[in-house]
Amino acid sequence: MENIIFVTFSKMHTLKTIVERIYEHCGYPVPEFQSDEDGVKRLGLLLKKVEGSPLLLVLDDVWPSSESFVEKLQFQISDFKISGDFKGFISKI
């Protein structure tokens, strides 16, 4: 499906990688990020642009030490969901 983005998270994840994948998937040029916070802010702006088109972000191989990182990717935007293989913790997602 075109509205499903799969990202293998693993122990060597970066916010930049995930945000870049989402931008590419949505057909937008990938901006340069000054920080993780800037990446999260820009991701929120992108998701508002594509709001109304369902988008599912599937994170594979997410480890307990990454829980706070995954929480940064949660936005209160309709039709945007996160799902995945969460190793050893129950996500609130």
Secondary structure, DSSP 8 states (H G I E B T S, - for coil): -TTEEEEE--TT--HHHHHHHHHHHTT------SSHHHHHHHHHHHHHHTTTS-EEEEEEEE-GGGHHHHHHT----TTEEEEEEETTS----
